């Protein structure tokens, strides 16, 4: 059974940091590009970051560059999202996703076939 399990969310003050983890099971993790997305109440799911199967290619939207860092450990079947200088507008449910339809990872929700249940991140002002 394929499973992506996020952890590490919580309540943090503005300016603080969090590290999210996503542990994968039931799949050959190193074959998949991995992505992080987030969804705030009343908003569409938004791209946060992605990393290629090898870890060589990393993608971020311009709005998050410099504050968020994605990494992966293929031996541990885990992808991470380190978040710094958090802002109240970063408040959302954060989802990890896995996909392998394309040669390189993309920013598109539709490129990912497997999704976790999400972890809540709340940033207080």
C-alpha positions in Angstrom: 0.0 0.0 0.0 1.4 3.3 -1.1 1.5 5.9 1.6 3.0 9.4 2.0 2.9 10.6 5.6 3.7 14.2 6.4 4.8 15.4 9.8 6.4 18.4 11.5 3.6 20.9 11.2 2.4 23.0 14.1 2.0 26.4 15.5 4.9 28.8 15.3 5.4 32.6 15.7 6.1 34.8 12.8 9.8 34.7 12.1 10.2 31.2 13.3 11.2 28.0 11.5 9.7 24.5 11.0 10.9 21.4 9.2 8.3 19.2 7.5 9.0 15.6 6.7 7.2 13.3 4.3 7.9 9.6 4.7 7.1 7.4 1.8 6.3 3.7 1.8 5.0 1.2 -0.7 6.8 2.7 -3.6 10.3 2.9 -5.1 11.0 6.3 -3.6 14.1 7.0 -5.7 12.0 6.7 -8.9 9.8 9.6 -8.0 10.1 13.4 -8.1 8.7 14.8 -4.9 6.8 18.0 -4.4 5.4 20.1 -1.6 2.1 22.1 -2.0 0.0 24.0 0.4 -3.6 25.0 0.6 -5.1 27.8 2.8 -8.8 27.9 3.6 -10.7 29.2 0.6 -7.7 29.1 -1.7 -6.5 26.8 -4.4 -3.6 24.4 -3.8 -0.4 26.2 -4.3 3.1 25.0 -5.4 5.7 25.3 -2.7 8.7 23.3 -3.9 9.8 20.2 -5.8 12.9 18.0 -6.1 13.9 15.6 -8.7 14.4 11.9 -8.0 18.2 12.4 -7.8 18.0 15.6 -5.7 19.9 17.5 -8.4 17.0 19.7 -9.5 15.0 21.8 -7.1 12.2 24.2 -7.9 10.7 27.1 -5.9 8.3 29.8 -6.8 10.0 33.2 -6.7 7.9 34.2 -3.7 9.4 31.5 -1.5 13.0 31.4 -2.7 15.5 32.0 0.1 13.1 31.0 2.9 12.2 27.4 2.0 14.6 24.6 1.2 13.7 21.2 -0.1 15.8 18.1 0.3 15.5 14.3 0.2 17.1 11.2 1.6 16.5 8.3 -0.7 17.9 5.9 1.8 15.3 7.0 4.3 12.5 7.3 1.7 11.9 10.8 3.1 11.6 14.3 1.7 12.0 17.4 3.8 10.9 21.0 3.6 12.9 23.4 5.8 11.0 26.7 6.3 12.5 29.8 7.8 11.3 33.4 8.5 7.7 32.1 8.5 4.9 34.6 7.9 1.3 34.5 8.8 0.5 34.1 5.1 2.4 30.8 5.2 -0.4 29.4 7.2 -1.9 26.4 5.3 -2.1 22.7 5.2 1.1 21.4 3.6 0.9 18.3 1.3 3.7 16.2 -0.1 3.2 14.6 -3.5 5.1 12.1 -5.7 5.1 11.9 -9.4 7.2 10.3 -12.2 5.3 11.1 -15.4 7.9 13.7 -16.5 11.7 13.7 -16.9 12.0 16.7 -14.6 9.7 17.8 -11.7 7.2 20.4 -12.4 5.2 23.0 -10.4 1.8 21.6 -11.6 -0.5 19.8 -9.2 -1.6 17.6 -12.1 2.0 16.2 -12.5 1.8 14.4 -9.2 -0.1 11.1 -8.8 0.3 10.3 -5.1 -0.6 12.6 -2.2 -0.3 12.6 1.5 -3.0 13.7 3.9 -1.3 17.0 4.8 0.0 18.6 7.9 -1.2 21.9 9.3 1.2 24.8 9.6 -0.1 27.8 11.5 2.0 31.0 11.8 0.9 33.5 14.4 1.5 37.2 14.0 
